Amino acid sequence: MYIGRVVGTVVATIKHPAYQGYKLLTVARESLSGELEEKYDIALDTVQAGMGDWVLVMDEGNSARQVLGMEPWGPVRAVIVGIVDEVEVKA
């Protein structure tokens, strides 16, 4: 699981039926210093996130499938499970 920033959308006119009703968003990982990393995921949006939102991403396939109720199998690896309002890091 990680915190990231929504940096784009993915439009697919034909997609797997399991994706119906979900937006596909591109999420860049964000470091603790607030810098965007080059790593990114394409994640299913379950919380109505939008461009620029700071989000919590579940990026482990089995956990993502459990969140979506696609057990034991589903074609998903990353799911946006929350919109982050604030993070406090104690040094």
HTML snippet that shows the backbone in 3Dmol.js (N, CA, C, O; Angstrom):
<script src="https://3Dmol.org/build/3Dmol-min.js"></script>
<div id="view" style="width:600px;height:400px;position:relative"></div>
<script>
const pdb = `
ATOM      1  N   MET A   1       0.847  -1.169   0.000  1.00  0.00           N
ATOM      2  CA  MET A   1       0.000   0.000   0.000  1.00  0.00           C
ATOM      3  C   MET A   1       0.895   1.235   0.000  1.00  0.00           C
ATOM      4  O   MET A   1       1.946   1.254   0.640  1.00  0.00           O
ATOM      5  N   TYR A   2       0.468   2.257  -0.719  1.00  0.00           N
ATOM      6  CA  TYR A   2       1.258   3.478  -0.761  1.00  0.00           C
ATOM      7  C   TYR A   2       0.363   4.696  -0.982  1.00  0.00           C
ATOM      8  O   TYR A   2      -0.811   4.577  -1.335  1.00  0.00           O
ATOM      9  N   ILE A   3       0.951   5.864  -0.764  1.00  0.00           N
ATOM     10  CA  ILE A   3       0.277   7.128  -1.035  1.00  0.00           C
ATOM     11  C   ILE A   3       0.796   7.646  -2.364  1.00  0.00           C
ATOM     12  O   ILE A   3       1.999   7.619  -2.625  1.00  0.00           O
ATOM     13  N   GLY A   4      -0.112   8.117  -3.199  1.00  0.00           N
ATOM     14  CA  GLY A   4       0.283   8.625  -4.506  1.00  0.00           C
ATOM     15  C   GLY A   4      -0.590   9.782  -4.931  1.00  0.00           C
ATOM     16  O   GLY A   4      -1.504  10.195  -4.217  1.00  0.00           O
ATOM     17  N   ARG A   5      -0.288  10.294  -6.110  1.00  0.00           N
ATOM     18  CA  ARG A   5      -1.025  11.430  -6.674  1.00  0.00           C
ATOM     19  C   ARG A   5      -1.618  10.994  -8.006  1.00  0.00           C
ATOM     20  O   ARG A   5      -0.918  10.413  -8.835  1.00  0.00           O
ATOM     21  N   VAL A   6      -2.905  11.269  -8.220  1.00  0.00           N
ATOM     22  CA  VAL A   6      -3.541  10.959  -9.497  1.00  0.00           C
ATOM     23  C   VAL A   6      -2.987  11.923 -10.542  1.00  0.00           C
ATOM     24  O   VAL A   6      -3.136  13.140 -10.427  1.00  0.00           O
ATOM     25  N   VAL A   7      -2.343  11.351 -11.567  1.00  0.00           N
ATOM     26  CA  VAL A   7      -1.696  12.185 -12.588  1.00  0.00           C
ATOM     27  C   VAL A   7      -2.292  11.998 -13.979  1.00  0.00           C
ATOM     28  O   VAL A   7      -1.872  12.666 -14.924  1.00  0.00           O
ATOM     29  N   GLY A   8      -3.253  11.112 -14.114  1.00  0.00           N
ATOM     30  CA  GLY A   8      -3.831  10.911 -15.432  1.00  0.00           C
ATOM     31  C   GLY A   8      -4.990   9.934 -15.409  1.00  0.00           C
ATOM     32  O   GLY A   8      -5.282   9.311 -14.389  1.00  0.00           O
ATOM     33  N   THR A   9      -5.639   9.813 -16.547  1.00  0.00           N
ATOM     34  CA  THR A   9      -6.735   8.862 -16.710  1.00  0.00           C
ATOM     35  C   THR A   9      -6.416   7.928 -17.871  1.00  0.00           C
ATOM     36  O   THR A   9      -5.621   8.249 -18.754  1.00  0.00           O
ATOM     37  N   VAL A  10      -7.047   6.783 -17.846  1.00  0.00           N
ATOM     38  CA  VAL A  10      -6.905   5.820 -18.940  1.00  0.00           C
ATOM     39  C   VAL A  10      -8.298   5.595 -19.512  1.00  0.00           C
ATOM     40  O   VAL A  10      -9.229   5.262 -18.779  1.00  0.00           O
ATOM     41  N   VAL A  11      -8.439   5.774 -20.806  1.00  0.00           N
ATOM     42  CA  VAL A  11      -9.726   5.572 -21.470  1.00  0.00           C
ATOM     43  C   VAL A  11      -9.629   4.298 -22.293  1.00  0.00           C
ATOM     44  O   VAL A  11      -8.732   4.145 -23.123  1.00  0.00           O
ATOM     45  N   ALA A  12     -10.555   3.394 -22.055  1.00  0.00           N
ATOM     46  CA  ALA A  12     -10.587   2.130 -22.792  1.00  0.00           C
ATOM     47  C   ALA A  12     -12.021   1.873 -23.241  1.00  0.00           C
ATOM     48  O   ALA A  12     -12.907   1.679 -22.408  1.00  0.00           O
ATOM     49  N   THR A  13     -12.249   1.869 -24.535  1.00  0.00           N
ATOM     50  CA  THR A  13     -13.604   1.630 -25.026  1.00  0.00           C
ATOM     51  C   THR A  13     -14.000   0.166 -24.884  1.00  0.00           C
ATOM     52  O   THR A  13     -15.179  -0.158 -24.738  1.00  0.00           O
ATOM     53  N   ILE A  14     -13.008  -0.710 -24.929  1.00  0.00           N
ATOM     54  CA  ILE A  14     -13.260  -2.133 -24.711  1.00  0.00           C
ATOM     55  C   ILE A  14     -12.387  -2.567 -23.545  1.00  0.00           C
ATOM     56  O   ILE A  14     -11.167  -2.402 -23.570  1.00  0.00           O
ATOM     57  N   LYS A  15     -13.027  -3.123 -22.522  1.00  0.00           N
ATOM     58  CA  LYS A  15     -12.267  -3.550 -21.352  1.00  0.00           C
ATOM     59  C   LYS A  15     -12.927  -4.782 -20.740  1.00  0.00           C
ATOM     60  O   LYS A  15     -14.060  -5.126 -21.075  1.00  0.00           O
ATOM     61  N   HIS A  16     -12.206  -5.433 -19.846  1.00  0.00           N
ATOM     62  CA  HIS A  16     -12.704  -6.625 -19.177  1.00  0.00           C
ATOM     63  C   HIS A  16     -13.991  -6.281 -18.426  1.00  0.00           C
ATOM     64  O   HIS A  16     -14.089  -5.199 -17.847  1.00  0.00           O
ATOM     65  N   PRO A  17     -14.976  -7.176 -18.425  1.00  0.00           N
ATOM     66  CA  PRO A  17     -16.241  -6.895 -17.730  1.00  0.00           C
ATOM     67  C   PRO A  17     -16.068  -6.550 -16.248  1.00  0.00           C
ATOM     68  O   PRO A  17     -16.900  -5.833 -15.690  1.00  0.00           O
ATOM     69  N   ALA A  18     -15.025  -7.035 -15.609  1.00  0.00           N
ATOM     70  CA  ALA A  18     -14.792  -6.732 -14.186  1.00  0.00           C
ATOM     71  C   ALA A  18     -14.511  -5.257 -13.958  1.00  0.00           C
ATOM     72  O   ALA A  18     -14.659  -4.768 -12.838  1.00  0.00           O
ATOM     73  N   TYR A  19     -14.104  -4.538 -15.005  1.00  0.00           N
ATOM     74  CA  TYR A  19     -13.779  -3.115 -14.872  1.00  0.00           C
ATOM     75  C   TYR A  19     -14.988  -2.218 -15.075  1.00  0.00           C
ATOM     76  O   TYR A  19     -14.894  -1.008 -14.869  1.00  0.00           O
ATOM     77  N   GLN A  20     -16.120  -2.780 -15.472  1.00  0.00           N
ATOM     78  CA  GLN A  20     -17.314  -1.975 -15.727  1.00  0.00           C
ATOM     79  C   GLN A  20     -17.716  -1.210 -14.468  1.00  0.00           C
ATOM     80  O   GLN A  20     -17.809  -1.782 -13.382  1.00  0.00           O
ATOM     81  N   GLY A  21     -17.952   0.089 -14.630  1.00  0.00           N
ATOM     82  CA  GLY A  21     -18.372   0.925 -13.515  1.00  0.00           C
ATOM     83  C   GLY A  21     -17.236   1.576 -12.752  1.00  0.00           C
ATOM     84  O   GLY A  21     -17.478   2.342 -11.820  1.00  0.00           O
ATOM     85  N   TYR A  22     -15.991   1.282 -13.133  1.00  0.00           N
ATOM     86  CA  TYR A  22     -14.831   1.865 -12.462  1.00  0.00           C
ATOM     87  C   TYR A  22     -14.030   2.725 -13.436  1.00  0.00           C
ATOM     88  O   TYR A  22     -13.892   2.382 -14.610  1.00  0.00           O
ATOM     89  N   LYS A  23     -13.502   3.849 -12.939  1.00  0.00           N
ATOM     90  CA  LYS A  23     -12.559   4.641 -13.723  1.00  0.00           C
ATOM     91  C   LYS A  23     -11.185   4.009 -13.576  1.00  0.00           C
ATOM     92  O   LYS A  23     -10.868   3.432 -12.536  1.00  0.00           O
ATOM     93  N   LEU A  24     -10.382   4.117 -14.606  1.00  0.00           N
ATOM     94  CA  LEU A  24      -8.977   3.715 -14.539  1.00  0.00           C
ATOM     95  C   LEU A  24      -8.147   4.989 -14.444  1.00  0.00           C
ATOM     96  O   LEU A  24      -8.217   5.845 -15.326  1.00  0.00           O
ATOM     97  N   LEU A  25      -7.368   5.116 -13.385  1.00  0.00           N
ATOM     98  CA  LEU A  25      -6.566   6.309 -13.158  1.00  0.00           C
ATOM     99  C   LEU A  25      -5.090   5.954 -13.063  1.00  0.00           C
ATOM    100  O   LEU A  25      -4.727   4.898 -12.547  1.00  0.00           O
ATOM    101  N   THR A  26      -4.252   6.835 -13.560  1.00  0.00           N
ATOM    102  CA  THR A  26      -2.803   6.678 -13.436  1.00  0.00           C
ATOM    103  C   THR A  26      -2.383   7.374 -12.151  1.00  0.00           C
ATOM    104  O   THR A  26      -2.670   8.553 -11.945  1.00  0.00           O
ATOM    105  N   VAL A  27      -1.697   6.624 -11.284  1.00  0.00           N
ATOM    106  CA  VAL A  27      -1.282   7.150  -9.982  1.00  0.00           C
ATOM    107  C   VAL A  27       0.233   7.061  -9.865  1.00  0.00           C
ATOM    108  O   VAL A  27       0.812   5.982  -9.992  1.00  0.00           O
ATOM    109  N   ALA A  28       0.877   8.213  -9.621  1.00  0.00           N
ATOM    110  CA  ALA A  28       2.326   8.254  -9.395  1.00  0.00           C
ATOM    111  C   ALA A  28       2.589   8.132  -7.899  1.00  0.00           C
ATOM    112  O   ALA A  28       1.918   8.766  -7.084  1.00  0.00           O
ATOM    113  N   ARG A  29       3.566   7.318  -7.553  1.00  0.00           N
ATOM    114  CA  ARG A  29       3.948   7.188  -6.148  1.00  0.00           C
ATOM    115  C   ARG A  29       4.558   8.499  -5.675  1.00  0.00           C
ATOM    116  O   ARG A  29       5.218   9.207  -6.436  1.00  0.00           O
ATOM    117  N   GLU A  30       4.324   8.808  -4.406  1.00  0.00           N
ATOM    118  CA  GLU A  30       4.852  10.044  -3.837  1.00  0.00           C
ATOM    119  C   GLU A  30       5.747   9.708  -2.649  1.00  0.00           C
ATOM    120  O   GLU A  30       5.371   8.909  -1.791  1.00  0.00           O
ATOM    121  N   SER A  31       6.931  10.316  -2.601  1.00  0.00           N
ATOM    122  CA  SER A  31       7.872  10.070  -1.507  1.00  0.00           C
ATOM    123  C   SER A  31       7.420  10.843  -0.267  1.00  0.00           C
ATOM    124  O   SER A  31       6.541  11.702  -0.346  1.00  0.00           O
ATOM    125  N   LEU A  32       8.027  10.531   0.871  1.00  0.00           N
ATOM    126  CA  LEU A  32       7.684  11.238   2.103  1.00  0.00           C
ATOM    127  C   LEU A  32       8.025  12.718   2.029  1.00  0.00           C
ATOM    128  O   LEU A  32       7.457  13.522   2.769  1.00  0.00           O
ATOM    129  N   SER A  33       8.944  13.086   1.148  1.00  0.00           N
ATOM    130  CA  SER A  33       9.299  14.497   0.989  1.00  0.00           C
ATOM    131  C   SER A  33       8.319  15.220   0.050  1.00  0.00           C
ATOM    132  O   SER A  33       8.429  16.429  -0.150  1.00  0.00           O
ATOM    133  N   GLY A  34       7.364  14.478  -0.522  1.00  0.00           N
ATOM    134  CA  GLY A  34       6.354  15.081  -1.373  1.00  0.00           C
ATOM    135  C   GLY A  34       6.680  15.102  -2.851  1.00  0.00           C
ATOM    136  O   GLY A  34       5.942  15.687  -3.643  1.00  0.00           O
ATOM    137  N   GLU A  35       7.787  14.464  -3.233  1.00  0.00           N
ATOM    138  CA  GLU A  35       8.167  14.430  -4.647  1.00  0.00           C
ATOM    139  C   GLU A  35       7.559  13.212  -5.332  1.00  0.00           C
ATOM    140  O   GLU A  35       7.523  12.119  -4.766  1.00  0.00           O
ATOM    141  N   LEU A  36       7.084  13.415  -6.552  1.00  0.00           N
ATOM    142  CA  LEU A  36       6.543  12.299  -7.319  1.00  0.00           C
ATOM    143  C   LEU A  36       7.678  11.442  -7.849  1.00  0.00           C
ATOM    144  O   LEU A  36       8.662  11.956  -8.381  1.00  0.00           O
ATOM    145  N   GLU A  37       7.534  10.129  -7.701  1.00  0.00           N
ATOM    146  CA  GLU A  37       8.528   9.208  -8.214  1.00  0.00           C
ATOM    147  C   GLU A  37       8.162   8.820  -9.642  1.00  0.00           C
ATOM    148  O   GLU A  37       7.051   9.084 -10.099  1.00  0.00           O
ATOM    149  N   GLU A  38       9.097   8.195 -10.337  1.00  0.00           N
ATOM    150  CA  GLU A  38       8.832   7.779 -11.716  1.00  0.00           C
ATOM    151  C   GLU A  38       7.941   6.549 -11.783  1.00  0.00           C
ATOM    152  O   GLU A  38       7.369   6.270 -12.837  1.00  0.00           O
ATOM    153  N   LYS A  39       7.806   5.805 -10.691  1.00  0.00           N
ATOM    154  CA  LYS A  39       6.947   4.628 -10.674  1.00  0.00           C
ATOM    155  C   LYS A  39       5.480   5.056 -10.660  1.00  0.00           C
ATOM    156  O   LYS A  39       5.109   6.035 -10.011  1.00  0.00           O
ATOM    157  N   TYR A  40       4.660   4.305 -11.386  1.00  0.00           N
ATOM    158  CA  TYR A  40       3.238   4.592 -11.380  1.00  0.00           C
ATOM    159  C   TYR A  40       2.454   3.299 -11.554  1.00  0.00           C
ATOM    160  O   TYR A  40       2.996   2.286 -11.995  1.00  0.00           O
ATOM    161  N   ASP A  41       1.193   3.342 -11.208  1.00  0.00           N
ATOM    162  CA  ASP A  41       0.270   2.229 -11.414  1.00  0.00           C
ATOM    163  C   ASP A  41      -0.957   2.750 -12.130  1.00  0.00           C
ATOM    164  O   ASP A  41      -1.298   3.929 -12.033  1.00  0.00           O
ATOM    165  N   ILE A  42      -1.607   1.871 -12.841  1.00  0.00           N
ATOM    166  CA  ILE A  42      -2.939   2.148 -13.340  1.00  0.00           C
ATOM    167  C   ILE A  42      -3.866   1.436 -12.363  1.00  0.00           C
ATOM    168  O   ILE A  42      -3.814   0.214 -12.223  1.00  0.00           O
ATOM    169  N   ALA A  43      -4.713   2.209 -11.688  1.00  0.00           N
ATOM    170  CA  ALA A  43      -5.526   1.671 -10.608  1.00  0.00           C
ATOM    171  C   ALA A  43      -7.011   1.872 -10.871  1.00  0.00           C
ATOM    172  O   ALA A  43      -7.424   2.863 -11.473  1.00  0.00           O
ATOM    173  N   LEU A  44      -7.809   0.906 -10.405  1.00  0.00           N
ATOM    174  CA  LEU A  44      -9.253   1.067 -10.440  1.00  0.00           C
ATOM    175  C   LEU A  44      -9.659   2.006  -9.317  1.00  0.00           C
ATOM    176  O   LEU A  44      -9.194   1.863  -8.187  1.00  0.00           O
ATOM    177  N   ASP A  45     -10.518   2.959  -9.621  1.00  0.00           N
ATOM    178  CA  ASP A  45     -10.944   3.954  -8.644  1.00  0.00           C
ATOM    179  C   ASP A  45     -12.237   3.518  -7.976  1.00  0.00           C
ATOM    180  O   ASP A  45     -13.257   3.356  -8.644  1.00  0.00           O
ATOM    181  N   THR A  46     -12.203   3.323  -6.646  1.00  0.00           N
ATOM    182  CA  THR A  46     -13.410   2.939  -5.908  1.00  0.00           C
ATOM    183  C   THR A  46     -13.946   4.081  -5.055  1.00  0.00           C
ATOM    184  O   THR A  46     -14.948   3.909  -4.361  1.00  0.00           O
ATOM    185  N   VAL A  47     -13.293   5.258  -5.092  1.00  0.00           N
ATOM    186  CA  VAL A  47     -13.660   6.356  -4.188  1.00  0.00           C
ATOM    187  C   VAL A  47     -13.955   7.668  -4.898  1.00  0.00           C
ATOM    188  O   VAL A  47     -14.063   8.706  -4.244  1.00  0.00           O
ATOM    189  N   GLN A  48     -14.088   7.646  -6.218  1.00  0.00           N
ATOM    190  CA  GLN A  48     -14.363   8.845  -7.012  1.00  0.00           C
ATOM    191  C   GLN A  48     -13.259   9.890  -6.913  1.00  0.00           C
ATOM    192  O   GLN A  48     -13.536  11.080  -6.761  1.00  0.00           O
ATOM    193  N   ALA A  49     -12.005   9.443  -6.999  1.00  0.00           N
ATOM    194  CA  ALA A  49     -10.850  10.348  -6.997  1.00  0.00           C
ATOM    195  C   ALA A  49     -10.789  11.074  -8.339  1.00  0.00           C
ATOM    196  O   ALA A  49     -11.398  10.654  -9.323  1.00  0.00           O
ATOM    197  N   GLY A  50     -10.040  12.169  -8.351  1.00  0.00           N
ATOM    198  CA  GLY A  50      -9.891  12.936  -9.579  1.00  0.00           C
ATOM    199  C   GLY A  50      -8.460  13.392  -9.758  1.00  0.00           C
ATOM    200  O   GLY A  50      -7.600  13.141  -8.913  1.00  0.00           O
ATOM    201  N   MET A  51      -8.214  14.072 -10.880  1.00  0.00           N
ATOM    202  CA  MET A  51      -6.880  14.560 -11.195  1.00  0.00           C
ATOM    203  C   MET A  51      -6.324  15.401 -10.049  1.00  0.00           C
ATOM    204  O   MET A  51      -6.999  16.288  -9.527  1.00  0.00           O
ATOM    205  N   GLY A  52      -5.083  15.106  -9.669  1.00  0.00           N
ATOM    206  CA  GLY A  52      -4.405  15.856  -8.627  1.00  0.00           C
ATOM    207  C   GLY A  52      -4.693  15.397  -7.216  1.00  0.00           C
ATOM    208  O   GLY A  52      -4.030  15.847  -6.282  1.00  0.00           O
ATOM    209  N   ASP A  53      -5.669  14.507  -7.029  1.00  0.00           N
ATOM    210  CA  ASP A  53      -5.977  14.033  -5.672  1.00  0.00           C
ATOM    211  C   ASP A  53      -4.834  13.201  -5.116  1.00  0.00           C
ATOM    212  O   ASP A  53      -4.126  12.507  -5.844  1.00  0.00           O
ATOM    213  N   TRP A  54      -4.681  13.292  -3.833  1.00  0.00           N
ATOM    214  CA  TRP A  54      -3.715  12.500  -3.076  1.00  0.00           C
ATOM    215  C   TRP A  54      -4.469  11.270  -2.616  1.00  0.00           C
ATOM    216  O   TRP A  54      -5.468  11.401  -1.909  1.00  0.00           O
ATOM    217  N   VAL A  55      -4.027  10.077  -2.990  1.00  0.00           N
ATOM    218  CA  VAL A  55      -4.815   8.871  -2.760  1.00  0.00           C
ATOM    219  C   VAL A  55      -4.016   7.763  -2.081  1.00  0.00           C
ATOM    220  O   VAL A  55      -2.786   7.740  -2.113  1.00  0.00           O
ATOM    221  N   LEU A  56      -4.754   6.854  -1.471  1.00  0.00           N
ATOM    222  CA  LEU A  56      -4.188   5.661  -0.863  1.00  0.00           C
ATOM    223  C   LEU A  56      -4.450   4.506  -1.815  1.00  0.00           C
ATOM    224  O   LEU A  56      -5.596   4.237  -2.173  1.00  0.00           O
ATOM    225  N   VAL A  57      -3.389   3.824  -2.224  1.00  0.00           N
ATOM    226  CA  VAL A  57      -3.498   2.765  -3.233  1.00  0.00           C
ATOM    227  C   VAL A  57      -3.111   1.414  -2.635  1.00  0.00           C
ATOM    228  O   VAL A  57      -2.051   1.265  -2.027  1.00  0.00           O
ATOM    229  N   MET A  58      -3.987   0.444  -2.821  1.00  0.00           N
ATOM    230  CA  MET A  58      -3.694  -0.947  -2.469  1.00  0.00           C
ATOM    231  C   MET A  58      -3.106  -1.555  -3.736  1.00  0.00           C
ATOM    232  O   MET A  58      -3.797  -1.687  -4.746  1.00  0.00           O
ATOM    233  N   ASP A  59      -1.819  -1.927  -3.680  1.00  0.00           N
ATOM    234  CA  ASP A  59      -1.162  -2.379  -4.918  1.00  0.00           C
ATOM    235  C   ASP A  59      -0.732  -3.835  -4.874  1.00  0.00           C
ATOM    236  O   ASP A  59       0.223  -4.218  -5.551  1.00  0.00           O
ATOM    237  N   GLU A  60      -1.413  -4.641  -4.097  1.00  0.00           N
ATOM    238  CA  GLU A  60      -1.130  -6.072  -4.036  1.00  0.00           C
ATOM    239  C   GLU A  60      -2.369  -6.786  -4.559  1.00  0.00           C
ATOM    240  O   GLU A  60      -3.468  -6.604  -4.036  1.00  0.00           O
ATOM    241  N   GLY A  61      -2.188  -7.581  -5.575  1.00  0.00           N
ATOM    242  CA  GLY A  61      -3.305  -8.182  -6.290  1.00  0.00           C
ATOM    243  C   GLY A  61      -4.361  -8.863  -5.449  1.00  0.00           C
ATOM    244  O   GLY A  61      -5.551  -8.610  -5.639  1.00  0.00           O
ATOM    245  N   ASN A  62      -3.958  -9.728  -4.517  1.00  0.00           N
ATOM    246  CA  ASN A  62      -4.934 -10.467  -3.730  1.00  0.00           C
ATOM    247  C   ASN A  62      -5.765  -9.521  -2.870  1.00  0.00           C
ATOM    248  O   ASN A  62      -6.985  -9.665  -2.798  1.00  0.00           O
ATOM    249  N   SER A  63      -5.127  -8.569  -2.226  1.00  0.00           N
ATOM    250  CA  SER A  63      -5.857  -7.600  -1.401  1.00  0.00           C
ATOM    251  C   SER A  63      -6.779  -6.742  -2.256  1.00  0.00           C
ATOM    252  O   SER A  63      -7.905  -6.451  -1.851  1.00  0.00           O
ATOM    253  N   ALA A  64      -6.317  -6.336  -3.430  1.00  0.00           N
ATOM    254  CA  ALA A  64      -7.140  -5.535  -4.338  1.00  0.00           C
ATOM    255  C   ALA A  64      -8.383  -6.318  -4.756  1.00  0.00           C
ATOM    256  O   ALA A  64      -9.483  -5.767  -4.794  1.00  0.00           O
ATOM    257  N   ARG A  65      -8.209  -7.583  -5.063  1.00  0.00           N
ATOM    258  CA  ARG A  65      -9.354  -8.410  -5.457  1.00  0.00           C
ATOM    259  C   ARG A  65     -10.342  -8.560  -4.300  1.00  0.00           C
ATOM    260  O   ARG A  65     -11.552  -8.589  -4.523  1.00  0.00           O
ATOM    261  N   GLN A  66      -9.837  -8.656  -3.058  1.00  0.00           N
ATOM    262  CA  GLN A  66     -10.721  -8.759  -1.902  1.00  0.00           C
ATOM    263  C   GLN A  66     -11.544  -7.482  -1.734  1.00  0.00           C
ATOM    264  O   GLN A  66     -12.738  -7.552  -1.445  1.00  0.00           O
ATOM    265  N   VAL A  67     -10.918  -6.320  -1.913  1.00  0.00           N
ATOM    266  CA  VAL A  67     -11.628  -5.047  -1.807  1.00  0.00           C
ATOM    267  C   VAL A  67     -12.771  -4.998  -2.815  1.00  0.00           C
ATOM    268  O   VAL A  67     -13.854  -4.501  -2.505  1.00  0.00           O
ATOM    269  N   LEU A  68     -12.534  -5.509  -4.015  1.00  0.00           N
ATOM    270  CA  LEU A  68     -13.535  -5.465  -5.082  1.00  0.00           C
ATOM    271  C   LEU A  68     -14.487  -6.654  -5.074  1.00  0.00           C
ATOM    272  O   LEU A  68     -15.438  -6.682  -5.855  1.00  0.00           O
ATOM    273  N   GLY A  69     -14.251  -7.632  -4.210  1.00  0.00           N
ATOM    274  CA  GLY A  69     -15.094  -8.823  -4.169  1.00  0.00           C
ATOM    275  C   GLY A  69     -14.900  -9.728  -5.362  1.00  0.00           C
ATOM    276  O   GLY A  69     -15.839 -10.402  -5.786  1.00  0.00           O
ATOM    277  N   MET A  70     -13.681  -9.757  -5.921  1.00  0.00           N
ATOM    278  CA  MET A  70     -13.373 -10.576  -7.101  1.00  0.00           C
ATOM    279  C   MET A  70     -12.616 -11.845  -6.727  1.00  0.00           C
ATOM    280  O   MET A  70     -11.821 -12.349  -7.521  1.00  0.00           O
ATOM    281  N   GLU A  71     -12.851 -12.353  -5.550  1.00  0.00           N
ATOM    282  CA  GLU A  71     -12.119 -13.541  -5.130  1.00  0.00           C
ATOM    283  C   GLU A  71     -12.683 -14.775  -5.822  1.00  0.00           C
ATOM    284  O   GLU A  71     -13.874 -14.770  -6.133  1.00  0.00           O
ATOM    285  N   PRO A  72     -11.936 -15.807  -6.081  1.00  0.00           N
ATOM    286  CA  PRO A  72     -10.491 -15.918  -5.867  1.00  0.00           C
ATOM    287  C   PRO A  72      -9.658 -15.363  -7.011  1.00  0.00           C
ATOM    288  O   PRO A  72      -8.431 -15.322  -6.922  1.00  0.00           O
ATOM    289  N   TRP A  73     -10.322 -14.930  -8.101  1.00  0.00           N
ATOM    290  CA  TRP A  73      -9.551 -14.441  -9.243  1.00  0.00           C
ATOM    291  C   TRP A  73     -10.216 -13.213  -9.829  1.00  0.00           C
ATOM    292  O   TRP A  73     -11.442 -13.112  -9.879  1.00  0.00           O
ATOM    293  N   GLY A  74      -9.391 -12.289 -10.267  1.00  0.00           N
ATOM    294  CA  GLY A  74      -9.884 -11.100 -10.944  1.00  0.00           C
ATOM    295  C   GLY A  74      -8.715 -10.394 -11.599  1.00  0.00           C
ATOM    296  O   GLY A  74      -7.603 -10.451 -11.074  1.00  0.00           O
ATOM    297  N   PRO A  75      -8.923  -9.729 -12.730  1.00  0.00           N
ATOM    298  CA  PRO A  75      -7.822  -9.119 -13.470  1.00  0.00           C
ATOM    299  C   PRO A  75      -7.469  -7.722 -12.934  1.00  0.00           C
ATOM    300  O   PRO A  75      -7.555  -6.730 -13.658  1.00  0.00           O
ATOM    301  N   VAL A  76      -7.076  -7.663 -11.668  1.00  0.00           N
ATOM    302  CA  VAL A  76      -6.762  -6.365 -11.071  1.00  0.00           C
ATOM    303  C   VAL A  76      -5.586  -6.511 -10.112  1.00  0.00           C
ATOM    304  O   VAL A  76      -5.456  -7.517  -9.414  1.00  0.00           O
ATOM    305  N   ARG A  77      -4.728  -5.484 -10.091  1.00  0.00           N
ATOM    306  CA  ARG A  77      -3.595  -5.477  -9.177  1.00  0.00           C
ATOM    307  C   ARG A  77      -3.612  -4.271  -8.252  1.00  0.00           C
ATOM    308  O   ARG A  77      -3.184  -4.380  -7.102  1.00  0.00           O
ATOM    309  N   ALA A  78      -4.099  -3.116  -8.723  1.00  0.00           N
ATOM    310  CA  ALA A  78      -4.054  -1.895  -7.920  1.00  0.00           C
ATOM    311  C   ALA A  78      -5.439  -1.252  -7.852  1.00  0.00           C
ATOM    312  O   ALA A  78      -6.141  -1.141  -8.857  1.00  0.00           O
ATOM    313  N   VAL A  79      -5.812  -0.831  -6.644  1.00  0.00           N
ATOM    314  CA  VAL A  79      -7.110  -0.222  -6.407  1.00  0.00           C
ATOM    315  C   VAL A  79      -6.924   1.016  -5.530  1.00  0.00           C
ATOM    316  O   VAL A  79      -6.209   0.970  -4.528  1.00  0.00           O
ATOM    317  N   ILE A  80      -7.563   2.114  -5.905  1.00  0.00           N
ATOM    318  CA  ILE A  80      -7.572   3.303  -5.048  1.00  0.00           C
ATOM    319  C   ILE A  80      -8.639   3.071  -3.993  1.00  0.00           C
ATOM    320  O   ILE A  80      -9.817   2.906  -4.311  1.00  0.00           O
ATOM    321  N   VAL A  81      -8.209   3.060  -2.709  1.00  0.00           N
ATOM    322  CA  VAL A  81      -9.129   2.743  -1.614  1.00  0.00           C
ATOM    323  C   VAL A  81      -9.426   3.937  -0.718  1.00  0.00           C
ATOM    324  O   VAL A  81     -10.249   3.826   0.191  1.00  0.00           O
ATOM    325  N   GLY A  82      -8.779   5.076  -0.951  1.00  0.00           N
ATOM    326  CA  GLY A  82      -9.062   6.246  -0.126  1.00  0.00           C
ATOM    327  C   GLY A  82      -8.478   7.511  -0.718  1.00  0.00           C
ATOM    328  O   GLY A  82      -7.517   7.476  -1.486  1.00  0.00           O
ATOM    329  N   ILE A  83      -9.085   8.642  -0.340  1.00  0.00           N
ATOM    330  CA  ILE A  83      -8.543   9.956  -0.676  1.00  0.00           C
ATOM    331  C   ILE A  83      -7.926  10.508   0.592  1.00  0.00           C
ATOM    332  O   ILE A  83      -8.593  10.575   1.625  1.00  0.00           O
ATOM    333  N   VAL A  84      -6.664  10.903   0.532  1.00  0.00           N
ATOM    334  CA  VAL A  84      -5.909  11.340   1.698  1.00  0.00           C
ATOM    335  C   VAL A  84      -6.097  12.841   1.903  1.00  0.00           C
ATOM    336  O   VAL A  84      -5.944  13.631   0.971  1.00  0.00           O
ATOM    337  N   ASP A  85      -6.431  13.223   3.134  1.00  0.00           N
ATOM    338  CA  ASP A  85      -6.570  14.638   3.481  1.00  0.00           C
ATOM    339  C   ASP A  85      -5.274  15.193   4.048  1.00  0.00           C
ATOM    340  O   ASP A  85      -4.888  16.322   3.746  1.00  0.00           O
ATOM    341  N   GLU A  86      -4.602  14.393   4.874  1.00  0.00           N
ATOM    342  CA  GLU A  86      -3.402  14.882   5.544  1.00  0.00           C
ATOM    343  C   GLU A  86      -2.548  13.708   6.003  1.00  0.00           C
ATOM    344  O   GLU A  86      -3.066  12.644   6.344  1.00  0.00           O
ATOM    345  N   VAL A  87      -1.240  13.913   6.007  1.00  0.00           N
ATOM    346  CA  VAL A  87      -0.311  12.925   6.529  1.00  0.00           C
ATOM    347  C   VAL A  87       0.632  13.643   7.476  1.00  0.00           C
ATOM    348  O   VAL A  87       1.152  14.713   7.160  1.00  0.00           O
ATOM    349  N   GLU A  88       0.846  13.054   8.628  1.00  0.00           N
ATOM    350  CA  GLU A  88       1.797  13.629   9.588  1.00  0.00           C
ATOM    351  C   GLU A  88       2.925  12.627   9.780  1.00  0.00           C
ATOM    352  O   GLU A  88       2.698  11.476  10.153  1.00  0.00           O
ATOM    353  N   VAL A  89       4.140  13.081   9.520  1.00  0.00           N
ATOM    354  CA  VAL A  89       5.317  12.236   9.661  1.00  0.00           C
ATOM    355  C   VAL A  89       6.166  12.801  10.794  1.00  0.00           C
ATOM    356  O   VAL A  89       6.603  13.951  10.745  1.00  0.00           O
ATOM    357  N   LYS A  90       6.391  11.983  11.804  1.00  0.00           N
ATOM    358  CA  LYS A  90       7.220  12.443  12.930  1.00  0.00           C
ATOM    359  C   LYS A  90       8.646  11.998  12.703  1.00  0.00           C
ATOM    360  O   LYS A  90       8.906  10.816  12.477  1.00  0.00           O
ATOM    361  N   ALA A  91       9.560  12.930  12.762  1.00  0.00           N
ATOM    362  CA  ALA A  91      10.967  12.627  12.505  1.00  0.00           C
ATOM    363  C   ALA A  91      11.682  12.167  13.757  1.00  0.00           C
ATOM    364  O   ALA A  91      12.876  11.872  13.713  1.00  0.00           O
TER     365      ALA A  91
END
`;
const viewer = $3Dmol.createViewer("view");
viewer.addModel(pdb, "pdb");
viewer.setStyle({}, {cartoon: {color: "spectrum"}});
viewer.zoomTo();
viewer.render();
</script>
